Amino acid sequence: MLSLDEKETVKNELLHLNKITKWFSFGRLLIGIGFIVLVICLITLDQFKLYLCLSAGAIVLFLLVSEIGNPYFQKVKNLKNRELVFKKHENRRNLSYQSFSPDGREHVIYEDYKQLDLDLLGPRSLFQYLCVAKSKAGREKLAKQLTNPEQKTKEFQDCVYQLSQTTDALKLEASIATISAEAKDCDSTEILGIAKKQIKIQPLGLCLMALSYVACIGLLVFFLLNHIAPYYLLGFVVLNFFIAKVFTKNDVFSINSTKYMNFLESYVELAKDVIDLQFENPYFDELKSVLKEELPFLIQFKRNFEMLSYRKNVILSILGNGLLYMDYILIAILNHTNKKIGSIEKSLDALSEVELLLSLATIGLDNEVYSIPLANEELTIEIQGGYHPLVKNCVANDFTFQSGVILTGSNMSGKTTFMRMLGVNQILANAGGLVCASYFRAPRLKVVTSLRANDMLQEGISTFYAEIHRMKTIISSSEKEKTLVLVDEIFKGTNAKDRIFASKEIIKKLNSMQCLFLITTHDFELCEVEHIKNYHFDEEYIEDKITFDYQIKNGKCQRTNAIYLLRMAGVLDNQ
């Protein structure tokens, strides 16, 4: 867990800078009031030259004070973002992350049952706990890495681990936090789609533009030679404006360019912060070198959208097109930038990769116990001190998983939490991140689950039929690749006789495949199936109170607590 001692230093520095910026704000206000007074004097009183000079001096002084004060205001903004980052890490450590945005619900694929079974996406999810990404591409990359991961290198994992050990990670998070609310929902794919368009310029428009300039110059010479005032040439401004509007019609001029400009401006600043960061790691250095090389093109790309944004100003549009055919110039610049689209894609991908690295480093930043998962060629999971990151005061467990397991135990004894702990740690290992355990060794396993197979009444599907659908998915996945199968209370939606028979058949089938499976049940008959191991959770009764130690133990459970719980709740009378 990374120390947040810097929090007090940042707080004190922010208090000091707030006092300085207040003086700058007050100074600008006084200068602004003084300027208004001077303008009034300029209009109403004599000594025109004096008040004109004083007014111009006030403008210069205002700009000078603003220029000197801007770095202080920027520093205050950065420190406030750092304060926000500290607060979020404190909230994670207290498991008060439920208000964090986003929660990843927009990425949920309901046919992939593990996403909700293991709370990977959605409210109170692993995604919500981990995510520091602000860009849409960064959020999508994290969601994909948790649900359908790309295999990452050892260098990637080492980079995640190193980031979890340094305050540089907090500085980068503060930089990411500057991405505006409008920009964070901006789709980089959409931007790149706009940039890839090659805009055609109509030859007739170019001919009319050339003729307009020739006529304008010719008339200007004629008027000057004949001492005629050239006011009539203003008509060419209107004419040129209409020529530009008619012959440069394109969808690119109607987009919300300001939104894209803000998005790219945030990315440019983030890229600069990444490049300037004094963090030494081979994988991170590669990302920095990409950004350093491609930054000029990213800045040019941002300027394109700035120009498109300025074009929306009516006066600038009339003057720009009337005098210089601004839209034609913009089209030429955009078409030229298309040739550099590969560079821009590299920049945006590198920045979303930084967001992914920081998100996965959260496990190490906010937990005392964590480790880099080790690869295992054998179909075996070894875990020591394993716990669930989203469960407060979660009891850690050691476990070696080499074959099918039947897990029994009383209600509320910790069976489901233990299953989710295994699943979440395997997911984190697959993602190339850190795991919530002091030691974790496992092969790359696809995780398939059946933990929340509830009634689907609107579709006319019963719990039992929903479970059958899930079993079909589990069997299909296990036939194709190595899997970790987690099933909670197998076939609970049917009668005991059918449940036991069907469960035994499923267990036999899973035993014949390359998978590790863990099934919880209250049917002790399943404990007798061949080629499985039995484990259980237990409880104690002390002074009419039930207590759980949440420690997994060998063998099958020897007692149940349903009758006792009913009596504790007052449903049944004590005997």
C-alpha positions in Angstrom: 0.0 0.0 0.0 1.4 3.3 -1.0 1.8 6.0 1.7 -0.3 9.1 1.2 1.9 11.3 3.4 2.2 13.8 0.6 -1.4 14.7 1.2 -0.6 17.2 4.0 2.2 18.8 1.9 -0.2 19.3 -1.0 -2.9 20.6 1.3 -0.5 23.2 2.8 0.9 24.3 -0.6 -2.7 24.6 -1.9 -3.6 26.9 1.0 -0.6 29.1 0.3 -1.3 29.3 -3.4 -5.0 30.1 -2.9 -3.9 33.2 -1.0 -1.6 34.2 -3.9 -4.3 33.6 -6.6 -6.8 35.6 -4.6 -4.5 38.6 -4.8 -4.1 38.1 -8.5 -7.9 37.9 -8.9 -8.4 41.0 -6.8 -5.7 42.8 -8.9 -7.3 41.9 -12.2 -10.7 43.1 -10.8 -9.2 46.5 -9.8 -7.5 46.9 -13.1 -10.8 46.0 -14.9 -12.7 48.5 -12.9 -10.0 51.1 -13.6 -10.2 50.4 -17.3 -13.9 51.0 -17.4 -13.5 54.3 -15.5 -10.8 55.4 -18.0 -12.9 54.5 -21.0 -15.8 56.6 -19.5 -13.3 59.5 -19.0 -12.0 59.0 -22.5 -15.5 59.4 -24.0 -16.9 62.2 -21.7 -13.9 64.3 -20.8 -11.2 66.3 -22.5 -7.5 65.2 -22.7 -8.3 62.4 -25.1 -4.7 61.4 -25.7 -4.0 61.1 -21.9 -7.0 58.8 -21.2 -6.3 56.8 -24.4 -2.7 56.2 -23.2 -4.0 55.3 -19.7 -6.6 52.9 -21.1 -4.0 51.2 -23.3 -1.7 51.0 -20.3 -4.6 49.4 -18.3 -5.0 46.7 -21.0 -1.3 46.0 -21.0 -1.2 45.8 -17.2 -4.2 43.5 -17.2 -2.5 41.2 -19.7 0.8 41.3 -17.8 -0.9 40.4 -14.4 -2.9 37.6 -16.1 0.3 36.2 -17.7 2.2 36.3 -14.4 -0.8 34.8 -12.5 -1.7 32.0 -14.9 1.0 29.6 -13.8 -0.2 30.0 -10.2 -3.8 29.3 -11.2 -2.7 26.3 -13.2 -0.7 25.0 -10.2 -3.8 25.4 -8.0 -5.8 23.4 -10.5 -3.2 20.6 -10.5 -3.0 20.5 -6.7 -6.8 20.3 -6.4 -6.7 17.3 -8.8 -4.0 15.7 -6.6 -6.2 16.3 -3.5 -9.0 14.6 -5.4 -6.7 11.6 -6.2 -5.7 11.3 -2.5 -9.4 11.4 -1.5 -10.3 8.6 -4.0 -7.5 6.4 -2.7 -8.7 6.9 0.9 -12.2 6.0 -0.2 -10.9 2.8 -1.9 -9.1 1.8 1.2 -12.4 2.2 3.2 -14.3 0.4 0.4 -16.3 3.6 -0.2 -15.9 3.6 -3.9 -19.5 3.1 -4.9 -19.9 6.8 -5.9 -16.9 6.6 -8.3 -17.7 7.3 -11.9 -17.7 5.4 -14.2 -18.9 2.0 -13.1 -18.6 0.2 -16.5 -22.2 -0.8 -16.8 -22.3 0.4 -20.5 -19.7 -2.4 -21.3 -21.7 -5.3 -19.8 -22.4 -8.2 -22.1 -25.1 -10.2 -20.4 -24.4 -13.4 -22.3 -21.0 -13.4 -20.6 -22.3 -14.6 -17.2 -19.1 -14.0 -15.2 -19.3 -10.2 -15.7 -22.2 -9.9 -13.2 -21.6 -13.2 -11.3 -18.2 -11.9 -10.2 -19.2 -8.2 -10.2 -16.6 -7.3 -12.8 -18.7 -4.5 -14.3 -21.6 -2.4 -13.1 -22.4 -0.8 -9.7 -20.1 -1.9 -6.8 -17.9 -3.7 -9.3 -14.2 -4.5 -9.7 -14.2 -2.1 -12.7 -15.6 0.8 -10.5 -13.0 0.0 -7.9 -10.0 -0.1 -10.3 -10.8 2.5 -12.9 -8.8 5.7 -13.1 -9.3 6.1 -16.8 -11.2 9.2 -18.0 -11.1 8.7 -21.7 -13.6 6.4 -23.4 -10.8 4.4 -25.0 -9.1 3.9 -21.7 -12.4 2.7 -20.1 -13.1 0.3 -22.9 -9.6 -1.1 -22.7 -9.9 -1.8 -19.0 -13.4 -3.4 -19.4 -12.0 -5.6 -22.2 -8.9 -6.6 -20.2 -11.2 -7.7 -17.3 -13.6 -9.7 -19.4 -11.9 -10.8 -22.6 -8.2 -10.0 -22.0 -5.4 -9.6 -24.4 -2.4 -11.5 -23.2 0.2 -9.1 -21.8 3.9 -9.5 -21.5 6.0 -9.9 -18.3 7.3 -6.3 -19.0 3.7 -5.0 -18.8 3.2 -6.7 -15.4 6.5 -5.4 -14.1 5.4 -1.9 -15.1 2.1 -2.3 -13.2 4.0 -3.4 -10.1 6.5 -0.6 -10.3 3.7 2.0 -10.7 2.1 0.7 -7.6 5.3 1.4 -5.7 5.7 5.1 -6.6 4.1 8.4 -6.1 4.6 9.1 -9.8 1.4 7.0 -10.3 -0.5 9.6 -8.2 0.9 12.5 -10.3 -0.3 10.7 -13.5 -3.7 10.1 -12.0 -3.9 13.9 -11.2 -3.1 14.6 -14.9 -5.8 12.2 -16.1 -8.3 13.9 -13.7 -7.9 17.1 -15.7 -9.8 15.6 -18.6 -13.1 17.5 -18.7 -16.5 15.9 -18.2 -17.4 16.8 -21.9 -14.1 15.3 -23.2 -14.3 12.0 -21.2 -17.3 10.7 -23.3 -15.7 11.7 -26.5 -15.1 8.8 -28.8 -11.6 8.7 -30.2 -12.8 6.2 -32.9 -15.3 8.9 -34.1 -12.5 11.5 -34.2 -10.2 9.3 -36.2 -13.1 8.5 -38.5 -13.6 12.2 -39.2 -9.9 12.7 -39.7 -9.6 9.8 -42.2 -12.1 11.5 -44.6 -10.6 12.9 -47.7 -12.6 16.0 -48.6 -12.9 16.7 -52.3 -12.5 20.3 -53.6 -14.8 21.2 -56.5 -12.8 22.5 -59.5 -15.5 25.1 -60.3 -15.2 26.6 -56.9 -11.4 27.0 -57.4 -11.9 28.6 -60.8 -14.5 31.1 -59.4 -12.1 31.9 -56.5 -9.2 32.6 -58.9 -11.5 34.8 -61.1 -12.7 36.7 -58.0 -9.1 37.5 -57.0 -8.1 38.5 -60.5 -11.2 40.8 -60.8 -10.6 42.2 -57.4 -6.9 43.1 -58.1 -7.8 44.5 -61.5 -10.5 46.8 -60.1 -8.2 47.9 -57.3 -5.6 49.0 -59.8 -8.2 50.8 -61.9 -9.7 52.6 -58.9 -6.3 53.7 -57.6 -5.2 55.0 -61.1 -8.4 56.9 -61.5 -8.4 58.2 -57.9 -11.6 56.5 -57.1 -12.3 55.3 -53.5 -12.1 51.5 -53.5 -15.1 51.0 -51.2 -16.9 48.9 -53.9 -14.3 46.2 -53.4 -16.1 45.3 -50.1 -18.7 43.5 -52.3 -16.0 41.0 -53.1 -15.9 40.0 -49.4 -19.5 39.0 -49.6 -19.1 37.3 -53.0 -16.1 35.3 -51.8 -17.9 34.3 -48.6 -20.8 32.8 -50.7 -18.4 31.1 -53.1 -16.7 29.4 -50.2 -19.9 28.4 -48.5 -21.5 26.9 -51.7 -18.4 25.0 -52.9 -17.0 23.7 -49.6 -20.1 22.1 -48.1 -19.1 19.1 -46.0 -20.2 17.2 -42.9 -16.9 18.0 -41.2 -18.0 21.7 -40.8 -21.1 20.8 -38.9 -19.5 18.5 -36.2 -19.2 19.6 -32.5 -15.6 20.6 -33.1 -15.3 22.3 -29.6 -15.9 19.0 -27.9 -13.2 17.2 -29.9 -10.8 20.2 -29.4 -11.3 19.9 -25.6 -10.7 16.2 -25.8 -7.5 16.5 -27.8 -6.3 19.4 -25.7 -6.6 17.1 -22.6 -4.8 14.3 -24.4 -1.9 16.7 -25.4 -1.4 17.9 -21.8 -1.5 14.3 -20.6 1.0 13.2 -23.2 3.3 16.1 -22.1 3.0 15.0 -18.4 3.8 11.3 -19.4 6.9 12.4 -21.3 8.1 14.7 -18.4 7.5 12.0 -15.8 10.8 10.8 -14.2 9.7 7.2 -14.0 12.1 4.6 -15.3 10.7 1.3 -16.7 11.3 -0.4 -20.0 7.7 -0.8 -20.9 6.8 2.7 -19.8 9.8 4.1 -21.7 8.5 2.6 -24.9 5.2 4.4 -24.4 7.0 7.6 -23.7 9.1 7.3 -26.8 6.0 6.8 -28.9 4.3 9.8 -27.4 7.5 12.0 -27.8 7.8 11.1 -31.5 4.1 11.5 -32.3 3.3 14.5 -30.0 3.8 17.1 -32.9 1.2 15.4 -35.0 -1.2 15.1 -32.0 -0.8 18.9 -31.4 -1.4 19.6 -35.1 -4.6 17.4 -35.0 -5.8 19.4 -32.0 -5.2 22.7 -33.9 -7.3 21.4 -36.8 -10.3 21.1 -34.5 -9.4 24.5 -33.0 -9.6 26.1 -36.4 -12.9 24.3 -37.0 -14.2 25.6 -33.7 -13.1 29.2 -34.5 -14.9 28.9 -37.9 -18.2 28.8 -36.1 -17.7 32.4 -35.1 -19.9 34.3 -37.6 -17.6 37.4 -37.9 -14.4 35.2 -38.3 -16.2 33.1 -40.9 -17.3 36.1 -43.0 -13.9 37.8 -42.8 -11.9 34.6 -43.1 -13.7 33.4 -46.2 -14.3 36.8 -47.7 -10.6 37.7 -47.6 -8.7 34.4 -47.6 -11.1 31.6 -48.5 -10.6 30.1 -45.0 -12.7 27.0 -45.7 -10.5 26.0 -48.6 -7.4 26.4 -46.5 -9.0 24.3 -43.7 -9.8 21.5 -46.2 -6.2 21.5 -47.5 -4.9 21.2 -43.9 -7.3 18.5 -43.0 -6.5 16.5 -46.2 -2.8 16.9 -45.4 -3.3 15.6 -41.8 -5.0 12.5 -43.1 -1.6 11.3 -44.1 -0.5 11.3 -40.5 -3.5 9.5 -39.1 -1.4 6.5 -38.1 0.7 8.7 -35.9 -2.4 10.0 -34.1 -3.7 6.5 -33.6 -0.4 5.5 -32.0 -0.6 8.5 -29.6 -4.2 7.8 -28.5 -3.5 4.1 -28.0 -0.4 4.8 -26.0 -2.3 7.2 -23.7 -5.2 4.7 -23.2 -2.5 2.1 -22.3 -1.2 4.4 -19.6 -4.7 4.6 -18.2 -4.9 0.8 -18.2 -1.6 0.5 -16.4 -2.6 2.9 -13.7 -6.0 1.2 -13.2 -4.4 -2.2 -12.7 -1.8 -0.7 -10.4 -4.7 0.3 -8.0 -4.6 -3.1 -6.3 -1.0 -2.4 -5.1 -1.6 1.3 -4.4 -4.5 0.6 -2.0 -3.9 -2.9 -0.5 -1.4 -4.1 2.1 -1.1 -7.6 0.6 -0.6 -8.2 -3.2 1.8 -9.9 -5.6 2.7 -10.4 -9.2 1.0 -13.6 -10.4 3.3 -16.4 -11.6 2.6 -18.5 -14.6 2.0 -22.3 -14.2 2.2 -24.8 -17.1 0.3 -27.4 -15.0 -3.5 -27.3 -14.5 -3.0 -26.1 -10.9 -3.8 -23.0 -8.9 -1.8 -22.2 -5.8 -2.9 -19.3 -3.7 -1.6 -18.1 -0.4 -3.3 -15.3 1.6 -5.9 -14.9 -1.1 -8.7 -12.4 -0.4 -11.4 -10.5 -2.2 -10.6 -6.8 -2.8 -14.2 -5.7 -2.6 -15.1 -7.4 0.7 -14.4 -5.4 3.9 -12.1 -7.2 6.4 -12.0 -10.3 4.1 -10.5 -13.3 5.7 -7.5 -14.6 3.7 -7.3 -18.2 2.7 -4.6 -20.6 1.3 -5.7 -23.1 -1.3 -4.2 -25.5 -3.8 -6.6 -26.3 -6.6 -5.6 -29.4 -8.7 -8.9 -31.1 -9.5 -12.6 -30.8 -9.2 -13.8 -29.6 -5.8 -17.1 -30.0 -4.0 -17.5 -27.2 -1.5 -20.0 -27.7 1.3 -20.9 -25.6 4.4 -23.6 -23.8 6.3 -25.4 -20.8 5.1 -23.4 -17.6 5.3 -20.2 -19.5 6.1 -18.2 -17.9 3.2 -18.5 -20.4 0.3 -19.7 -17.9 -2.4 -17.2 -15.2 -1.3 -14.4 -17.8 -1.5 -15.5 -18.7 -5.1 -15.6 -15.1 -6.1 -12.2 -14.5 -4.5 -10.7 -17.3 -6.7 -12.5 -16.0 -9.8 -11.5 -12.3 -9.3 -7.8 -13.2 -8.7 -7.7 -15.3 -11.8 -9.3 -12.5 -13.8 -6.7 -10.0 -12.5 -3.9 -12.5 -13.4 -5.3 -12.9 -16.9 -5.5 -9.1 -17.2 -1.8 -8.8 -16.5 -2.3 -7.0 -13.2 -1.5 -7.6 -9.6 -3.5 -10.2 -7.5 -5.0 -9.9 -4.1 -2.8 -12.6 -2.5 0.7 -12.9 -1.0 1.4 -15.7 -3.6 -0.5 -16.8 -6.7 0.5 -19.3 -9.3 -1.8 -20.4 -12.1 -2.0 -21.1 -15.8 -4.0 -18.8 -18.0 -7.6 -20.0 -17.5 -10.8 -18.7 -19.0 -13.3 -18.1 -16.1 -16.8 -19.4 -16.6 -19.5 -19.2 -13.9 -23.0 -20.0 -12.8 -23.5 -18.0 -9.6 -26.6 -16.0 -10.2 -28.9 -18.1 -12.4 -32.1 -16.4 -11.3 -35.6 -16.7 -12.8 -35.9 -15.0 -16.2 -39.7 -14.5 -15.9 -40.1 -12.0 -18.7 -38.6 -14.5 -21.1 -40.6 -17.3 -19.6 -37.4 -19.1 -18.5 -37.3 -20.8 -15.0 -34.3 -20.9 -12.8 -33.6 -24.5 -13.7 -33.7 -23.8 -17.4 -31.5 -20.8 -16.9 -29.0 -23.0 -15.1 -29.1 -25.5 -18.0 -28.2 -22.6 -20.4 -25.2 -21.8 -18.2 -24.1 -25.4 -18.0 -24.2 -25.6 -21.8 -21.9 -22.5 -22.0 -19.6 -24.0 -19.3 -19.3 -27.3 -21.2 -18.8 -25.6 -24.5 -16.0 -23.4 -23.1 -14.3 -26.2 -21.3 -14.2 -28.3 -24.6 -12.3 -25.5 -26.4 -9.7 -24.2 -23.8 -8.5 -24.5 -20.2 -11.1 -23.1 -17.9 -11.8 -22.3 -14.3 -15.4 -23.3 -13.6 -17.3 -21.8 -10.6 -20.8 -23.0 -9.9 -22.8 -21.9 -6.8 -25.5 -24.3 -5.5 -25.7 -26.4 -8.6 -29.2 -27.0 -10.1 -31.0 -25.3 -7.1 -34.0 -24.7 -9.4 -35.2 -28.3 -9.4 -36.2 -31.1 -7.0 -33.6 -33.0 -5.0 -33.7 -36.2 -7.0 -33.3 -34.6 -10.4 -30.7 -32.1 -9.0 -28.4 -34.9 -7.6 -28.7 -37.0 -10.7 -28.0 -34.1 -13.1 -25.2 -32.7 -10.9 -23.4 -36.0 -10.9 -23.5 -36.2 -14.7 -22.1 -32.7 -15.0 -19.3 -33.5 -12.6 -18.4 -36.6 -14.5 -18.3 -34.6 -17.8 -16.2 -31.8 -16.3 -13.8 -34.4 -14.9 -13.1 -35.6 -18.4 -12.1 -32.1 -19.6 -9.1 -29.8 -19.1 -10.7 -27.6 -16.4 -10.6 -26.9 -12.7 -14.1 -26.7 -11.2 -15.5 -25.7 -7.9 -19.1 -26.5 -7.1 -20.9 -25.5 -3.9 -23.9 -27.6 -2.8 -26.0 -28.6 0.2 -26.4 -32.1 -1.3 -23.9 -34.3 0.6 -24.5 -37.1 -2.0 -22.3 -35.2 -4.4 -19.3 -35.5 -2.0 -19.1 -39.2 -2.9 -18.5 -38.7 -6.7 -15.2 -40.1 -7.9 -12.2 -38.0 -8.7 -13.2 -34.9 -6.7 -11.9 -33.4 -3.5 -14.1 -32.2 -0.6 -13.7 -29.0 1.2 -16.0 -27.1 3.6 -16.5 -24.0 5.7 -17.6 -24.4 9.3 -19.1 -22.4 12.2 -19.3 -22.4 16.0 -22.1 -21.7 18.4 -21.1 -19.6 21.4 -23.8 -18.5 23.9 -26.6 -18.9 21.5 -24.7 -17.0 18.8 -23.4 -18.3 15.5 -19.8 -17.4 14.6 -17.8 -18.1 11.4 -14.1 -18.2 10.9 -14.4 -18.1 7.1 -11.4 -20.6 6.8 -11.6 -23.3 4.2 -11.0 -26.8 5.6 -10.5 -30.3 4.2 -13.4 -32.8 3.9 -17.1 -32.3 3.7 -19.2 -30.3 6.1 -20.6 -32.3 9.1 -23.4 -30.0 10.1 -26.0 -27.5 8.9 -27.4 -24.4 10.5 -30.8 -23.8 8.7 -32.9 -24.8 11.7 -30.8 -22.8 14.1 -31.0 -19.7 11.9 -34.8 -20.0 11.8 -34.9 -20.2 15.6 -32.6 -17.2 15.9 -34.9 -15.2 13.6 -38.0 -16.2 15.7 -39.6 -18.2 12.8 -39.4 -21.4 14.8 -39.8 -21.8 18.6 -36.8 -22.8 20.6 -37.0 -26.3 22.0 
